[in-house]
Amino acid sequence: MSEDLAQRKPRAAQSLRDLQELGLIDSSITPELQAVADKYAIGLTPHIIEMIRAHGPNSPIARQYIPTHEELNVNERELEDPIGDLAHSPVPGIVHRYQDRVLLNVIKTCAVYCRFCFRRETVGPGTRGLDSAQLEVALRYIRQNSQIWEVILSGGDPLTLSNRRLSALLDELGRIDHIAVARFHTRVPAVAPERITDDLISALHSGPTTYIVIHINHPDELTKRVKDAIAQLTANGVPVLSQTVLLRTINDSAETLGRLFKQLAKARVKPYYLHHPDLAIGTQHFRLSIQEGQRIFSELRQKNSGLTLPQYVLDLPGGHGKVPISSSYIETKSGSQYKIKDSRGNSHSYIDT
């Protein structure tokens, strides 16, 4: 990389040509790589470009965002809708899989595009979020279903909406008596920390109690700017949790995940979910077996405080929801007698009264 290029202030990247000009991929764009770019969106923020320059083009940061020809390798078990959203979508923008909460997908664009995304078939430039009429239908569905207690805003990334639209949407949700919580699933604090401003936080306080769940996968992502953005949220009464995807070559060790979760806890972020990777098309190179994941999580449990441990879950294909998949600590049961493993893997007898 030239000295001039290294010193140039980065801009957002949305194409292979952008990545090439920024020195983030080799000078030649192969037909295979072009085929990937034609099918799946590319997006890197200036913050992520700075991170890749700091850590290198083969770093865990880079591998999350820079496309590779491996995405053309399709496993026959992979699915366009790997967690079955469509089976639980009564109206556009709504996924109602669990009784007391719904997913509301207002927007289909993101600040960045992860190479392992389980919605990679449906997001990106050129896709359409909800128009005003469709949003009203979605809100009407929420109003008419009084068992809904929580609205989870996902997408696309909901924090890419303008403050005005966020405030208006939360104000509408706040007018619905049975809605107590609005939960945002977002990459933004970790990939565009400058987005976390007083005006945004004011918008987030426009309706129900707001929780932020940030998607973050590697301890190198927790830069000072990211920690400052998180601190701005928590200091202003916005609780922050995290979700992480278990990914081969990125965070597939108890040591890496342990560092991430401890740093998050120190930053007042509760690790919430560790997702086993979904069966999204073209993502086989990121996936581990469940057995490998259980081994890693078991080691995590042995060596780290429970405060730092998320729930290790698999989102079942077909829309059947999330299930915990950490190794069972109850080995056998006979009547009231149990064999139970401790955190070190040793077995003990226990009699239930």
C-alpha distance (Angstrom), angle and dihedral (degrees) to the residues before:
residue distance angle dihedral
M1 . . .
S2 3.82 . .
E3 3.79 120.7 .
D4 3.82 90.3 -119.1
L5 3.82 91.1 52.3
A6 3.78 92.1 47.2
Q7 3.81 90.8 52.5
R8 3.81 96.1 43.6
K9 3.78 114.2 109.0
P10 3.81 105.1 -111.1
R11 3.77 123.7 -119.0
A12 3.76 129.0 -160.7
A13 3.81 116.3 -76.1
Q14 3.81 121.9 -142.7
S15 3.80 104.5 160.1
L16 3.78 143.7 36.7
R17 3.79 88.0 -103.4
D18 3.81 89.8 56.8
L19 3.80 90.8 49.6
Q20 3.79 90.0 48.3
E21 3.80 94.0 49.7
L22 3.79 90.4 48.3
G23 3.80 91.1 51.6
L24 3.80 94.0 -117.3
I25 3.81 96.0 123.9
D26 3.80 133.5 32.4
S27 3.78 117.9 -79.4
S28 3.81 93.1 -105.7
I29 3.81 121.5 71.0
T30 3.80 107.0 -151.9
P31 3.82 122.7 -147.7
E32 3.81 88.2 -114.1
L33 3.79 92.3 54.9
Q34 3.78 91.0 46.4
A35 3.81 89.2 52.6
V36 3.81 89.2 55.4
A37 3.81 91.5 49.3
D38 3.80 91.1 48.7
K39 3.81 90.6 55.5
Y40 3.82 105.1 35.7
A41 3.80 130.5 40.0
I42 3.80 122.4 -108.6
G43 3.79 121.0 -149.8
L44 3.81 134.0 157.6
T45 3.80 125.2 168.4
P46 3.81 122.1 -139.0
H47 3.82 88.0 -106.4
I48 3.81 92.4 56.1
I49 3.81 91.4 45.6
E50 3.81 88.8 54.5
M51 3.81 89.0 49.5
I52 3.81 92.5 51.8
R53 3.78 90.8 48.8
A54 3.80 89.1 51.4
H55 3.82 96.2 47.1
G56 3.80 103.2 28.3
P57 3.81 138.7 -107.4
N58 3.82 92.7 -80.6
S59 3.80 95.5 47.6
P60 3.82 125.0 118.9
I61 3.81 87.2 -105.1
A62 3.80 94.2 54.0
R63 3.80 94.7 45.5
Q64 3.80 90.3 59.6
Y65 3.81 93.9 60.0
I66 3.80 113.6 18.7
P67 3.83 112.6 87.3
T68 3.80 121.7 -124.5
H69 3.79 134.8 -170.7
E70 3.83 88.4 -109.9
E71 3.81 87.6 81.3
L72 3.79 88.2 73.9
N73 3.82 90.4 64.9
V74 3.79 105.6 97.3
N75 3.79 123.3 -167.1
E76 3.81 114.1 -147.9
R77 3.82 89.7 -126.1
E78 3.81 93.5 57.3
L79 3.80 118.7 108.1
E80 3.80 138.1 -154.7
D81 3.82 88.2 -137.7
P82 3.82 99.8 31.5
I83 3.81 98.5 174.3
G84 3.81 97.1 37.6
D85 3.80 101.3 -112.7
L86 3.80 92.3 156.4
A87 3.81 92.8 58.7
H88 3.82 89.4 62.2
S89 3.81 102.0 38.4
P90 3.82 108.3 109.8
V91 3.84 92.5 171.9
P92 3.82 132.4 10.2
G93 3.79 112.4 -73.1
I94 3.81 95.9 16.1
V95 3.81 126.5 102.5
H96 3.82 110.7 -177.3
R97 3.79 105.9 -176.7
Y98 3.82 99.9 139.2
Q99 3.79 124.9 46.6
D100 3.80 101.0 -123.1
R101 3.82 100.5 38.5
V102 3.77 141.5 43.2
L103 3.76 134.9 -162.0
L104 3.80 113.5 -126.3
N105 3.81 113.3 -162.0
V106 3.79 105.2 -169.5
I107 3.78 98.7 161.0
K108 3.82 135.2 34.0
T109 3.81 99.7 -158.3
C110 3.81 129.5 86.4
A111 3.78 137.7 -161.4
V112 3.83 87.4 -121.8
Y113 3.79 134.4 9.9
C114 3.79 116.0 -130.7
R115 3.80 115.5 -146.5
F116 3.84 91.1 -135.5
C117 3.82 97.9 46.9
F118 3.81 114.8 147.2
R119 3.83 89.7 -147.6
R120 3.81 94.5 46.5
E121 3.82 90.4 121.2
T122 3.81 92.7 60.5
V123 3.83 108.3 34.5
G124 3.78 135.0 71.8
P125 3.80 142.3 70.6
G126 3.77 112.1 -27.6
T127 3.80 94.4 29.7
R128 3.78 119.0 114.6
G129 3.77 128.3 -129.2
L130 3.77 122.8 -158.4
D131 3.78 117.2 -52.7
S132 3.81 119.0 -143.2
A133 3.81 93.9 -90.1
Q134 3.81 93.3 48.6
L135 3.81 91.3 46.9
E136 3.79 90.0 53.2
V137 3.83 89.9 51.7
A138 3.83 89.5 50.7
L139 3.81 92.0 48.8
R140 3.80 90.3 47.4
Y141 3.80 89.3 54.5
I142 3.82 89.8 52.7
R143 3.82 91.9 47.4
Q144 3.80 92.4 50.5
N145 3.83 95.6 50.2
S146 3.78 106.5 69.0
Q147 3.81 94.0 -177.7
I148 3.82 89.2 71.2
W149 3.78 107.8 102.4
E150 3.81 101.5 163.1
V151 3.82 134.0 39.1
I152 3.81 116.3 -155.8
L153 3.79 112.6 -156.6
S154 3.77 111.5 -152.2
G155 3.75 134.2 136.0
G156 2.99 125.9 108.6
D157 3.78 97.1 -12.8
P158 3.81 112.7 -53.0
L159 3.82 93.0 -155.4
T160 3.81 89.0 66.6
L161 3.81 86.5 71.8
S162 3.79 115.4 99.5
N163 3.79 118.4 -97.8
R164 3.80 88.4 -113.1
R165 3.80 93.3 55.7
L166 3.80 92.5 43.1
S167 3.80 91.7 50.8
A168 3.81 92.3 47.8
L169 3.80 92.7 48.2
L170 3.80 94.2 47.8
D171 3.78 90.2 46.0
E172 3.81 88.9 56.2
L173 3.82 91.4 48.6
G174 3.79 89.8 47.7
R175 3.79 89.8 58.7
I176 3.82 90.9 60.8
D177 3.81 106.8 90.4
H178 3.81 97.1 -149.8
I179 3.83 95.6 50.9
A180 3.80 109.6 94.3
V181 3.82 103.4 159.9
A182 3.80 137.2 36.4
R183 3.79 111.9 -163.8
F184 3.81 120.9 -164.4
H185 3.80 120.1 -154.2
T186 3.78 105.0 -160.4
R187 3.79 147.6 154.3
V188 3.79 93.1 -161.2
P189 3.85 102.0 98.8
A190 3.83 89.1 52.8
V191 3.81 98.8 41.5
A192 3.82 104.6 29.1
P193 3.82 105.7 22.0
E194 3.80 91.1 166.4
R195 3.82 86.7 71.7
I196 3.82 90.0 71.4
T197 3.80 101.3 90.0
D198 3.78 137.5 148.1
D199 3.80 89.1 -100.9
L200 3.81 92.1 53.9
I201 3.80 91.7 48.0
S202 3.80 89.5 50.0
A203 3.81 88.6 53.2
L204 3.81 90.7 49.9
H205 3.81 89.2 57.3
S206 3.81 92.4 55.7
G207 3.79 97.2 96.9
P208 3.81 140.8 1.6
T209 3.79 123.7 -2.4
T210 3.80 105.3 -63.6
Y211 3.79 127.8 -140.9
I212 3.80 124.4 -174.5
V213 3.80 119.2 -149.6
I214 3.78 108.1 -168.8
H215 3.80 121.0 -156.7
I216 3.79 108.4 -134.7
N217 3.80 128.1 154.8
H218 3.80 111.2 177.5
P219 3.83 135.9 38.2
D220 3.82 91.1 -124.8
E221 3.81 87.3 68.4
L222 3.81 90.6 66.5
T223 3.80 96.8 85.2
K224 3.79 122.5 162.9
R225 3.81 90.2 -99.1
V226 3.80 90.9 52.9
K227 3.80 92.4 46.8
D228 3.81 89.7 48.8
A229 3.82 90.2 52.2
I230 3.81 90.5 50.2
A231 3.81 90.7 47.7
Q232 3.80 89.8 52.4
L233 3.80 89.9 55.2
T234 3.80 96.8 45.7
A235 3.81 94.0 42.7
N236 3.79 88.6 55.5
G237 3.78 96.1 51.9
V238 3.82 100.9 -93.9
P239 3.83 109.8 129.9
V240 3.80 113.9 -140.2
L241 3.81 128.3 -151.8
S242 3.79 129.0 170.5
Q243 3.77 140.1 -134.7
T244 3.78 124.8 -161.1
V245 3.79 132.4 -171.5
L246 3.80 116.2 -139.3
L247 3.81 103.3 -126.1
R248 3.78 132.9 -178.4
T249 3.84 113.5 -117.7
I250 3.82 90.9 9.3
N251 3.82 109.9 63.9
D252 3.81 106.2 -15.7
S253 3.80 97.2 136.3
A254 3.79 135.0 79.3
E255 3.80 89.1 -129.0
T256 3.82 94.3 57.7
L257 3.80 94.7 42.4
G258 3.79 91.4 44.7
R259 3.80 91.1 55.2
L260 3.80 90.8 47.5
F261 3.80 95.6 49.1
K262 3.81 94.0 45.0
Q263 3.80 91.3 50.2
L264 3.79 90.1 48.8
A265 3.80 92.5 50.5
K266 3.81 90.0 49.3
A267 3.82 88.0 52.4
R268 3.85 89.4 54.0
V269 3.79 93.5 -103.7
K270 3.80 117.8 132.5
P271 3.82 111.9 -142.4
Y272 3.80 101.7 -125.4
Y273 3.81 112.0 170.7
L274 3.78 134.9 16.7
H275 3.80 102.4 -167.1
H276 3.76 122.8 -151.9
P277 3.82 102.7 -134.2
D278 3.79 115.3 -92.0
L279 3.80 127.0 -123.3
A280 3.81 93.4 -102.8
I281 3.79 115.3 159.8
G282 3.80 114.2 -92.5
T283 3.81 96.5 11.7
Q284 3.79 102.0 102.8
H285 3.81 92.3 113.8
F286 3.82 89.4 63.7
R287 3.81 97.9 48.8
L288 3.78 128.4 99.0
S289 3.77 125.6 -166.1
I290 3.79 117.7 -99.0
Q291 3.81 87.9 -115.8
E292 3.81 90.4 57.4
G293 3.79 90.6 47.3
Q294 3.80 92.3 49.8
R295 3.79 90.6 51.0
I296 3.82 91.4 51.7
F297 3.79 92.9 46.1
S298 3.80 91.9 47.5
E299 3.81 89.3 54.5
L300 3.81 89.7 47.6
R301 3.79 90.5 53.7
Q302 3.80 91.8 50.3
K303 3.79 95.2 52.1
N304 3.80 107.0 32.3
S305 3.79 139.8 63.9
G306 3.79 116.1 -99.4
L307 3.81 87.0 -122.0
T308 3.81 88.3 70.1
L309 3.80 98.0 46.0
P310 3.80 121.1 101.4
Q311 3.78 123.6 -163.0
Y312 3.82 111.3 -89.8
V313 3.81 105.6 -136.1
L314 3.79 143.4 174.0
D315 3.81 119.1 -149.4
L316 3.79 101.3 -141.5
P317 3.82 117.8 -130.3
G318 3.79 115.1 -112.5
G319 3.79 95.7 43.8
H320 3.81 98.0 -76.3
G321 3.79 93.6 135.4
K322 3.78 138.9 -125.0
V323 3.80 121.1 -37.5
P324 3.84 128.3 -175.1
I325 3.82 110.1 -112.2
S326 3.80 105.3 179.5
S327 3.79 111.7 128.9
S328 3.80 112.9 -78.7
Y329 3.78 115.4 -108.7
I330 3.79 91.7 -155.8
E331 3.79 105.8 80.3
T332 3.80 103.8 175.0
K333 3.80 139.4 -3.7
S334 3.80 130.0 -159.0
G335 3.79 113.2 175.1
S336 3.79 105.3 -54.8
Q337 3.83 93.7 -18.4
Y338 3.80 119.8 99.8
K339 3.79 136.9 -175.9
I340 3.80 107.1 -146.3
K341 3.79 129.8 -176.9
D342 3.79 120.7 -135.7
S343 3.81 122.9 -140.8
R344 3.83 90.1 -85.6
G345 3.80 93.7 54.8
N346 3.81 96.0 -104.8
S347 3.84 117.4 139.4
H348 3.80 124.1 -126.5
S349 3.79 134.9 -178.8
Y350 3.80 118.7 -118.6
I351 3.80 128.9 -178.6
D352 3.78 116.5 -152.9
T353 3.82 114.2 -142.5
